[in-house]
Each structure stands twice: as C-alpha cells, then as structure tokens.
C-alpha cells in the first residue's frame, strides 16, 4: 500500500496504519515499511473490537491463510516479523468527514489483502460522474 501513497494522496486521502504491537514496534514498522505514513498502535485491541474485526486461531492458521502463505513464499515473499497479537486480523477503513465510514473491509483470515482499489473507488468519481456506494458490512 505504501507503494501507492501518491495515488492515495491524489485522491484526497492519507494512509494511516494501526497495529496492535508496542509503540516501539509501531515506530520501527513506520521507518522500515511505510516511511512518510502515520503508524499508530492499539495494544488493547479496542479499535479492532469496535470495528468487529476478526480474531482467532483459525483466521491466522486456517487453510486459506496457509495457502496464501505458500503463494507468497512462491513469489519470493515471507513473513519477517510477528509483532502484537498474532490472532488479530486487520482490514481497511476509509473515514470521511465527521468520521463517517465510507468503506470497511474486515479481513477474514491472514491471507486477505487490503482492497485499496475498492476504497479508492469511493473517493475517485467514476467516468459517469457517480461515486461508488460504500459497502459496509
């Protein structure tokens, strides 16, 4: 996602990452993985709970997660560090003015990836001039 930072900013948005590790881990992640982006941390998991994000062993170690991990390894990518709650899954949240939820994706398992295209489609007008309706579940 950090590789698409300019595209996100051109759409009038900012990337903010929220992890659940310690503050020093969040600072290290910011320097290492997403320079120029804000990285926050919520070790209490309250934000994840409020958004009803998935948490569980099966979500982390289930068949879909294992398949995604094998696919990533075959593409030359690997898990380098585990920081925070290993069982907590993330997602992608797009907030508009007044804190209105415009887009919410809850990852079902560790293999899910953020749907940045879906989130950007909410911000960027379609050719017909209409905006995509948010899909909040």
N, C-alpha and C positions, 0 to 999 in steps of 0.2 A: 504494500500500500504506500509506503514512503516513496517508492519509485514513481508514483502518480501524484505526488504532492502538488506540483504545479497545476495539474488538471483540476484537482480538488479546489485549490485556491482560486482558479479562474472561474469556477462555478459559484464562488462566493462563500466557501466553507473552509473550515480548518480541521485538520486531523488531530484528535486528542485520544491518546491511548490510556486505558485504565486497566491496570493489572491488579494482582492481589498479593504480591510479594512485599518485602520490606522496602522502605523508602530508598535505601542504598541500592537495592536491586533495580528499582524503577529508574534511578539516575543512571546506572550502568547500562540498562537497556536503551535509554534515550541516547546516550553517547554512541553506543555500539551499533544499534539497529535503525534508529529513526532520528538522526540529527535534524534539528530545526523544528521538531514537533514537541508538543507538550505531552509528558507522560506523568500520570497520576497513579496512585495506588490505593486500594481499598482492602486491606487485610481482613477487615471484619466481614467482608462479602455482603454488606448491606445493600449496595447498589445492585449487585447481581441478584439478590433476593427480591428487591423491589421490581426489577425488570423480569422476574421469573425465568432467569437463565437456568439452563440445565446443569445439574451437578450430580455426579455418580460414577462409580467404578466402571459400569458397563459403557457409559458415554466415553470414557477415557480408554478403556481396554477392550471394547467390543469389536466384533468383526469388521464393521465399517472403518473404525479407527485404525485397526491393524492393516487393512487393505490400503488405506490412504498412506500409512507409514511406509509400507512396502513400495508403493508407487513413487513416493517422494525419494526413497533410497535409490530406486532405479533411475531417477532423474538426477542423481548426484546430490541430493539434499538430505540432511539428517538433523535430528533433534540434538541441539548442542547443550542446552541447559534447561533445567526444570526449576522454576522459581515460583513460590507461592503454593496455592492449593492445587495439587495435581488433578483432582477430580472435578474442579470447576471449569465449565465450558464458558466461552465468551460469546461474542456476537458483534453486531454493528448497529449503532443507534445514531440516527440523524435527528437532531433537535432544530426546530425553527424558532421564530420569535415567540417570546413568552414561554419557552420551554415546551412548546407543542411537539409531540412526537410525529415526525414526518415519515420515518422509515425505521423499522425494527426487525432485525434478523437475530434469532436465537439459534446458536449452533447446537445441533442435536448430538454431535459427537466431536471428538478431537480431530477428525478428518475434514470437517466443514471449513470452508474458507469464506472470508467476508465477501458479500456481494456488493462490491464497490460500484459496479456498473448500475445495479438496481438503485442504489442510494443516489448516485449522481443523476439518474434519470428523473428523480423527483425534483432536483434543482434546475436542471437544464431543460428548457422548453423543447418539446418535440417539434418536428417540422410543421405539423398542423397548428402549432401555437398553443396546444393544450399541454398541461402538466400531467404526468402520470399520477394516478391516485395512490396515496400511501397504502401499503399493505401491512397493517399492524395486526398481529395475532396474539 
